[in-house]
């Protein structure tokens, strides 16, 4: 069957999706241009036409994945409901016990970013935007009198550090901690940061 002719933008997105899948399966170091090409049944030359080098393809793939995550986060935080509900929904989505991004991909990205400046910028920008979004909704909740949080910026950093750390434990070390225990720790940390009892947090976000 002949392949459907795609526009340049459609072809690029198809290649990026395939690259993300291959990085998740093989890792940044092991993945090859040939792996991405083979997954789509296209030539290596076609992949290189769009991205020039493996390094540029990998950086673009992470940028693509990051934008997808940020789009989902903005939708959650843009809901017409209380700041507390939006905050808990975002934290639960991002947490490694929820439906968030493929954590294997991002753990690979963090490791590769130690050696690749382009990847370091992508992961740093994602981290910066995530913290900024959390800080904003925390400030909105304080202004609305929903909870007490004297340092929204610090709270956003601490919550992110906890979620990222739990992601490493759950993804890299099978059995190190159960998903139920991790979910409890996330809820306890969020309640503590907002000056709420955990029961009050649960009741307010049902």
ChimeraX commands (.cxc) that place a marker at each C-alpha (Angstrom):
marker #1 position 0.00,0.00,0.00 radius 0.5
marker #1 position 1.38,3.42,-0.96 radius 0.5
marker #1 position 2.19,5.77,1.88 radius 0.5
marker #1 position 0.01,8.86,2.23 radius 0.5
marker #1 position 1.88,11.96,1.18 radius 0.5
marker #1 position 2.37,14.19,4.21 radius 0.5
marker #1 position 3.10,17.88,4.44 radius 0.5
marker #1 position 6.50,18.92,5.77 radius 0.5
marker #1 position 4.96,19.76,9.18 radius 0.5
marker #1 position 3.06,16.45,9.33 radius 0.5
marker #1 position 6.13,14.45,8.35 radius 0.5
marker #1 position 8.23,16.23,10.95 radius 0.5
marker #1 position 5.67,15.50,13.68 radius 0.5
marker #1 position 5.50,11.85,12.62 radius 0.5
marker #1 position 9.29,11.59,12.87 radius 0.5
marker #1 position 9.29,13.27,16.29 radius 0.5
marker #1 position 6.65,10.91,17.67 radius 0.5
marker #1 position 8.64,7.95,16.42 radius 0.5
marker #1 position 11.84,9.37,17.90 radius 0.5
marker #1 position 10.20,9.77,21.31 radius 0.5
marker #1 position 9.02,6.15,21.21 radius 0.5
marker #1 position 12.44,4.89,20.20 radius 0.5
marker #1 position 14.23,6.91,22.88 radius 0.5
marker #1 position 11.86,5.50,25.51 radius 0.5
marker #1 position 12.51,1.97,24.25 radius 0.5
marker #1 position 16.26,2.14,23.59 radius 0.5
marker #1 position 17.65,5.13,25.48 radius 0.5
marker #1 position 19.30,8.29,24.17 radius 0.5
marker #1 position 22.73,6.75,23.71 radius 0.5
marker #1 position 21.62,3.59,21.91 radius 0.5
marker #1 position 18.95,5.04,19.64 radius 0.5
marker #1 position 19.97,5.48,15.99 radius 0.5
marker #1 position 18.62,7.36,13.01 radius 0.5
marker #1 position 18.03,3.94,11.49 radius 0.5
marker #1 position 15.75,2.95,14.39 radius 0.5
marker #1 position 13.47,5.92,13.79 radius 0.5
marker #1 position 13.48,5.37,10.03 radius 0.5
marker #1 position 12.74,1.66,10.39 radius 0.5
marker #1 position 9.84,2.29,12.78 radius 0.5
marker #1 position 8.13,4.35,10.07 radius 0.5
marker #1 position 9.31,2.41,7.04 radius 0.5
marker #1 position 11.20,5.38,5.59 radius 0.5
marker #1 position 14.82,5.94,4.64 radius 0.5
marker #1 position 17.59,7.26,6.86 radius 0.5
marker #1 position 18.03,10.02,4.31 radius 0.5
marker #1 position 14.49,11.26,4.92 radius 0.5
marker #1 position 15.10,11.56,8.68 radius 0.5
marker #1 position 18.39,13.36,8.05 radius 0.5
marker #1 position 16.71,15.69,5.54 radius 0.5
marker #1 position 14.49,16.99,8.33 radius 0.5
marker #1 position 16.98,16.97,11.24 radius 0.5
marker #1 position 20.56,16.84,9.83 radius 0.5
marker #1 position 22.01,14.85,12.75 radius 0.5
marker #1 position 20.96,12.43,15.47 radius 0.5
marker #1 position 21.73,15.11,18.09 radius 0.5
marker #1 position 19.32,17.57,16.47 radius 0.5
marker #1 position 16.65,14.87,16.17 radius 0.5
marker #1 position 16.97,13.91,19.84 radius 0.5
marker #1 position 16.83,17.54,21.00 radius 0.5
marker #1 position 13.77,18.19,18.82 radius 0.5
marker #1 position 12.09,15.03,20.12 radius 0.5
marker #1 position 12.49,16.17,23.71 radius 0.5
marker #1 position 11.21,19.64,22.83 radius 0.5
marker #1 position 8.18,18.01,21.21 radius 0.5
marker #1 position 7.51,15.87,24.28 radius 0.5
marker #1 position 7.99,18.86,26.58 radius 0.5
marker #1 position 5.47,20.97,24.68 radius 0.5
marker #1 position 2.94,18.17,24.86 radius 0.5
marker #1 position 3.35,17.96,28.63 radius 0.5
marker #1 position 3.08,21.73,29.05 radius 0.5
marker #1 position -0.05,21.86,26.89 radius 0.5
marker #1 position -1.70,19.25,29.13 radius 0.5
marker #1 position -0.59,21.13,32.26 radius 0.5
marker #1 position -2.05,24.40,30.97 radius 0.5
marker #1 position -5.38,22.67,30.31 radius 0.5
marker #1 position -5.50,21.34,33.87 radius 0.5
marker #1 position -4.58,24.68,35.42 radius 0.5
marker #1 position -6.95,26.57,33.13 radius 0.5
marker #1 position -10.08,24.78,34.38 radius 0.5
marker #1 position -12.88,26.91,35.82 radius 0.5
marker #1 position -12.66,25.69,39.40 radius 0.5
marker #1 position -10.83,26.51,42.63 radius 0.5
marker #1 position -7.08,26.93,42.72 radius 0.5
marker #1 position -6.90,24.05,45.20 radius 0.5
marker #1 position -8.69,21.66,42.85 radius 0.5
marker #1 position -6.51,22.72,39.92 radius 0.5
marker #1 position -3.35,22.40,41.99 radius 0.5
marker #1 position -4.13,18.93,43.28 radius 0.5
marker #1 position -5.19,17.78,39.79 radius 0.5
marker #1 position -1.91,19.04,38.33 radius 0.5
marker #1 position 0.20,17.42,41.03 radius 0.5
marker #1 position -1.66,14.11,40.72 radius 0.5
marker #1 position -1.30,14.18,36.93 radius 0.5
marker #1 position 2.42,14.95,37.07 radius 0.5
marker #1 position 3.15,12.47,39.84 radius 0.5
marker #1 position 4.65,9.12,38.75 radius 0.5
marker #1 position 1.47,7.44,40.03 radius 0.5
marker #1 position -0.72,9.38,37.61 radius 0.5
marker #1 position -1.19,9.70,33.84 radius 0.5
marker #1 position 1.64,12.11,33.16 radius 0.5
marker #1 position 4.48,11.99,30.71 radius 0.5
marker #1 position 6.53,8.87,30.13 radius 0.5
marker #1 position 8.97,9.09,33.01 radius 0.5
marker #1 position 11.46,6.76,31.36 radius 0.5
marker #1 position 11.87,9.33,28.58 radius 0.5
marker #1 position 12.58,12.16,31.00 radius 0.5
marker #1 position 14.97,10.20,33.18 radius 0.5
marker #1 position 16.88,9.45,29.98 radius 0.5
marker #1 position 16.75,13.15,29.17 radius 0.5
marker #1 position 18.11,14.24,32.55 radius 0.5
marker #1 position 21.03,11.84,32.23 radius 0.5
marker #1 position 21.85,12.86,28.65 radius 0.5
marker #1 position 21.54,16.56,29.53 radius 0.5
marker #1 position 24.69,16.26,31.64 radius 0.5
marker #1 position 26.62,15.88,28.37 radius 0.5
marker #1 position 24.38,17.56,25.79 radius 0.5
marker #1 position 23.88,21.35,26.12 radius 0.5
marker #1 position 20.86,21.33,23.78 radius 0.5
marker #1 position 19.08,18.75,25.91 radius 0.5
marker #1 position 20.05,20.58,29.08 radius 0.5
marker #1 position 18.27,23.67,27.79 radius 0.5
marker #1 position 15.13,21.68,26.91 radius 0.5
marker #1 position 14.89,19.97,30.30 radius 0.5
marker #1 position 15.73,23.20,32.15 radius 0.5
marker #1 position 13.04,25.11,30.26 radius 0.5
marker #1 position 10.42,22.44,30.99 radius 0.5
marker #1 position 11.36,22.49,34.66 radius 0.5
marker #1 position 11.24,26.29,34.75 radius 0.5
marker #1 position 7.81,26.47,33.12 radius 0.5
marker #1 position 6.38,23.74,35.35 radius 0.5
marker #1 position 7.55,25.53,38.49 radius 0.5
marker #1 position 6.24,28.87,37.21 radius 0.5
marker #1 position 2.81,27.37,36.52 radius 0.5
marker #1 position 2.64,25.83,40.00 radius 0.5
marker #1 position 3.82,29.07,41.60 radius 0.5
marker #1 position 1.09,31.01,39.81 radius 0.5
marker #1 position -1.77,28.73,40.92 radius 0.5
marker #1 position -0.38,28.67,44.47 radius 0.5
marker #1 position -0.42,32.47,44.54 radius 0.5
marker #1 position -3.99,32.48,43.22 radius 0.5
marker #1 position -5.07,30.13,46.00 radius 0.5
marker #1 position -3.47,32.32,48.64 radius 0.5
marker #1 position -5.11,35.45,47.19 radius 0.5
marker #1 position -8.50,33.70,47.24 radius 0.5
marker #1 position -8.03,32.64,50.86 radius 0.5
marker #1 position -8.20,28.93,49.99 radius 0.5
marker #1 position -5.02,28.00,51.84 radius 0.5
marker #1 position -1.92,29.44,53.45 radius 0.5
marker #1 position 1.35,29.31,51.53 radius 0.5
marker #1 position 3.86,32.02,52.49 radius 0.5
marker #1 position 6.42,30.98,49.86 radius 0.5
marker #1 position 4.76,29.77,46.61 radius 0.5
marker #1 position 8.09,29.66,44.76 radius 0.5
marker #1 position 9.69,27.49,47.43 radius 0.5
marker #1 position 6.64,25.25,47.61 radius 0.5
marker #1 position 6.69,24.73,43.84 radius 0.5
marker #1 position 10.37,23.76,44.01 radius 0.5
marker #1 position 9.89,21.34,46.90 radius 0.5
marker #1 position 6.87,19.64,45.31 radius 0.5
marker #1 position 8.69,19.27,41.99 radius 0.5
marker #1 position 11.75,17.82,43.70 radius 0.5
marker #1 position 9.58,15.26,45.52 radius 0.5
marker #1 position 7.72,14.24,42.36 radius 0.5
marker #1 position 10.88,13.95,40.28 radius 0.5
marker #1 position 12.60,11.91,42.99 radius 0.5
marker #1 position 9.66,9.53,43.33 radius 0.5
marker #1 position 9.63,9.13,39.55 radius 0.5
marker #1 position 13.22,7.89,39.64 radius 0.5
marker #1 position 12.43,5.45,42.45 radius 0.5
marker #1 position 9.31,4.04,40.78 radius 0.5
marker #1 position 10.78,3.90,37.28 radius 0.5
marker #1 position 14.35,2.79,37.95 radius 0.5
marker #1 position 14.05,0.67,41.10 radius 0.5
marker #1 position 11.19,-1.77,40.88 radius 0.5
marker #1 position 9.68,-2.45,44.29 radius 0.5
marker #1 position 11.53,0.36,46.06 radius 0.5
marker #1 position 8.23,2.03,46.92 radius 0.5
marker #1 position 4.64,1.16,46.06 radius 0.5
marker #1 position 2.51,3.49,43.99 radius 0.5
marker #1 position -0.02,3.68,46.84 radius 0.5
marker #1 position 2.69,4.77,49.28 radius 0.5
marker #1 position 4.04,7.32,46.82 radius 0.5
marker #1 position 0.53,8.73,46.32 radius 0.5
marker #1 position 0.13,9.06,50.09 radius 0.5
marker #1 position 3.45,10.90,50.39 radius 0.5
marker #1 position 2.48,13.31,47.61 radius 0.5
marker #1 position -0.86,14.12,49.27 radius 0.5
marker #1 position 0.81,14.52,52.68 radius 0.5
marker #1 position 3.43,16.87,51.24 radius 0.5
marker #1 position 0.84,18.98,49.42 radius 0.5
marker #1 position -1.36,19.29,52.51 radius 0.5
marker #1 position 1.63,20.24,54.65 radius 0.5
marker #1 position 2.79,22.89,52.18 radius 0.5
marker #1 position -0.68,24.46,52.14 radius 0.5
marker #1 position -1.20,24.39,55.89 radius 0.5
marker #1 position -4.12,21.96,55.56 radius 0.5
marker #1 position -5.03,18.69,57.20 radius 0.5
marker #1 position -4.90,15.87,54.68 radius 0.5
marker #1 position -8.58,15.12,55.26 radius 0.5
marker #1 position -9.43,18.75,54.50 radius 0.5
marker #1 position -7.40,18.60,51.30 radius 0.5
marker #1 position -9.25,15.48,50.16 radius 0.5
marker #1 position -12.67,16.92,51.07 radius 0.5
marker #1 position -12.00,20.18,49.28 radius 0.5
marker #1 position -10.90,18.50,46.06 radius 0.5
marker #1 position -13.57,15.80,45.68 radius 0.5
marker link #1:1,2 radius 0.2
marker link #1:2,3 radius 0.2
marker link #1:3,4 radius 0.2
marker link #1:4,5 radius 0.2
marker link #1:5,6 radius 0.2
marker link #1:6,7 radius 0.2
marker link #1:7,8 radius 0.2
marker link #1:8,9 radius 0.2
marker link #1:9,10 radius 0.2
marker link #1:10,11 radius 0.2
marker link #1:11,12 radius 0.2
marker link #1:12,13 radius 0.2
marker link #1:13,14 radius 0.2
marker link #1:14,15 radius 0.2
marker link #1:15,16 radius 0.2
marker link #1:16,17 radius 0.2
marker link #1:17,18 radius 0.2
marker link #1:18,19 radius 0.2
marker link #1:19,20 radius 0.2
marker link #1:20,21 radius 0.2
marker link #1:21,22 radius 0.2
marker link #1:22,23 radius 0.2
marker link #1:23,24 radius 0.2
marker link #1:24,25 radius 0.2
marker link #1:25,26 radius 0.2
marker link #1:26,27 radius 0.2
marker link #1:27,28 radius 0.2
marker link #1:28,29 radius 0.2
marker link #1:29,30 radius 0.2
marker link #1:30,31 radius 0.2
marker link #1:31,32 radius 0.2
marker link #1:32,33 radius 0.2
marker link #1:33,34 radius 0.2
marker link #1:34,35 radius 0.2
marker link #1:35,36 radius 0.2
marker link #1:36,37 radius 0.2
marker link #1:37,38 radius 0.2
marker link #1:38,39 radius 0.2
marker link #1:39,40 radius 0.2
marker link #1:40,41 radius 0.2
marker link #1:41,42 radius 0.2
marker link #1:42,43 radius 0.2
marker link #1:43,44 radius 0.2
marker link #1:44,45 radius 0.2
marker link #1:45,46 radius 0.2
marker link #1:46,47 radius 0.2
marker link #1:47,48 radius 0.2
marker link #1:48,49 radius 0.2
marker link #1:49,50 radius 0.2
marker link #1:50,51 radius 0.2
marker link #1:51,52 radius 0.2
marker link #1:52,53 radius 0.2
marker link #1:53,54 radius 0.2
marker link #1:54,55 radius 0.2
marker link #1:55,56 radius 0.2
marker link #1:56,57 radius 0.2
marker link #1:57,58 radius 0.2
marker link #1:58,59 radius 0.2
marker link #1:59,60 radius 0.2
marker link #1:60,61 radius 0.2
marker link #1:61,62 radius 0.2
marker link #1:62,63 radius 0.2
marker link #1:63,64 radius 0.2
marker link #1:64,65 radius 0.2
marker link #1:65,66 radius 0.2
marker link #1:66,67 radius 0.2
marker link #1:67,68 radius 0.2
marker link #1:68,69 radius 0.2
marker link #1:69,70 radius 0.2
marker link #1:70,71 radius 0.2
marker link #1:71,72 radius 0.2
marker link #1:72,73 radius 0.2
marker link #1:73,74 radius 0.2
marker link #1:74,75 radius 0.2
marker link #1:75,76 radius 0.2
marker link #1:76,77 radius 0.2
marker link #1:77,78 radius 0.2
marker link #1:78,79 radius 0.2
marker link #1:79,80 radius 0.2
marker link #1:80,81 radius 0.2
marker link #1:81,82 radius 0.2
marker link #1:82,83 radius 0.2
marker link #1:83,84 radius 0.2
marker link #1:84,85 radius 0.2
marker link #1:85,86 radius 0.2
marker link #1:86,87 radius 0.2
marker link #1:87,88 radius 0.2
marker link #1:88,89 radius 0.2
marker link #1:89,90 radius 0.2
marker link #1:90,91 radius 0.2
marker link #1:91,92 radius 0.2
marker link #1:92,93 radius 0.2
marker link #1:93,94 radius 0.2
marker link #1:94,95 radius 0.2
marker link #1:95,96 radius 0.2
marker link #1:96,97 radius 0.2
marker link #1:97,98 radius 0.2
marker link #1:98,99 radius 0.2
marker link #1:99,100 radius 0.2
marker link #1:100,101 radius 0.2
marker link #1:101,102 radius 0.2
marker link #1:102,103 radius 0.2
marker link #1:103,104 radius 0.2
marker link #1:104,105 radius 0.2
marker link #1:105,106 radius 0.2
marker link #1:106,107 radius 0.2
marker link #1:107,108 radius 0.2
marker link #1:108,109 radius 0.2
marker link #1:109,110 radius 0.2
marker link #1:110,111 radius 0.2
marker link #1:111,112 radius 0.2
marker link #1:112,113 radius 0.2
marker link #1:113,114 radius 0.2
marker link #1:114,115 radius 0.2
marker link #1:115,116 radius 0.2
marker link #1:116,117 radius 0.2
marker link #1:117,118 radius 0.2
marker link #1:118,119 radius 0.2
marker link #1:119,120 radius 0.2
marker link #1:120,121 radius 0.2
marker link #1:121,122 radius 0.2
marker link #1:122,123 radius 0.2
marker link #1:123,124 radius 0.2
marker link #1:124,125 radius 0.2
marker link #1:125,126 radius 0.2
marker link #1:126,127 radius 0.2
marker link #1:127,128 radius 0.2
marker link #1:128,129 radius 0.2
marker link #1:129,130 radius 0.2
marker link #1:130,131 radius 0.2
marker link #1:131,132 radius 0.2
marker link #1:132,133 radius 0.2
marker link #1:133,134 radius 0.2
marker link #1:134,135 radius 0.2
marker link #1:135,136 radius 0.2
marker link #1:136,137 radius 0.2
marker link #1:137,138 radius 0.2
marker link #1:138,139 radius 0.2
marker link #1:139,140 radius 0.2
marker link #1:140,141 radius 0.2
marker link #1:141,142 radius 0.2
marker link #1:142,143 radius 0.2
marker link #1:143,144 radius 0.2
marker link #1:144,145 radius 0.2
marker link #1:145,146 radius 0.2
marker link #1:146,147 radius 0.2
marker link #1:147,148 radius 0.2
marker link #1:148,149 radius 0.2
marker link #1:149,150 radius 0.2
marker link #1:150,151 radius 0.2
marker link #1:151,152 radius 0.2
marker link #1:152,153 radius 0.2
marker link #1:153,154 radius 0.2
marker link #1:154,155 radius 0.2
marker link #1:155,156 radius 0.2
marker link #1:156,157 radius 0.2
marker link #1:157,158 radius 0.2
marker link #1:158,159 radius 0.2
marker link #1:159,160 radius 0.2
marker link #1:160,161 radius 0.2
marker link #1:161,162 radius 0.2
marker link #1:162,163 radius 0.2
marker link #1:163,164 radius 0.2
marker link #1:164,165 radius 0.2
marker link #1:165,166 radius 0.2
marker link #1:166,167 radius 0.2
marker link #1:167,168 radius 0.2
marker link #1:168,169 radius 0.2
marker link #1:169,170 radius 0.2
marker link #1:170,171 radius 0.2
marker link #1:171,172 radius 0.2
marker link #1:172,173 radius 0.2
marker link #1:173,174 radius 0.2
marker link #1:174,175 radius 0.2
marker link #1:175,176 radius 0.2
marker link #1:176,177 radius 0.2
marker link #1:177,178 radius 0.2
marker link #1:178,179 radius 0.2
marker link #1:179,180 radius 0.2
marker link #1:180,181 radius 0.2
marker link #1:181,182 radius 0.2
marker link #1:182,183 radius 0.2
marker link #1:183,184 radius 0.2
marker link #1:184,185 radius 0.2
marker link #1:185,186 radius 0.2
marker link #1:186,187 radius 0.2
marker link #1:187,188 radius 0.2
marker link #1:188,189 radius 0.2
marker link #1:189,190 radius 0.2
marker link #1:190,191 radius 0.2
marker link #1:191,192 radius 0.2
marker link #1:192,193 radius 0.2
marker link #1:193,194 radius 0.2
marker link #1:194,195 radius 0.2
marker link #1:195,196 radius 0.2
marker link #1:196,197 radius 0.2
marker link #1:197,198 radius 0.2
marker link #1:198,199 radius 0.2
marker link #1:199,200 radius 0.2
marker link #1:200,201 radius 0.2
marker link #1:201,202 radius 0.2
marker link #1:202,203 radius 0.2
marker link #1:203,204 radius 0.2
marker link #1:204,205 radius 0.2
marker link #1:205,206 radius 0.2
view
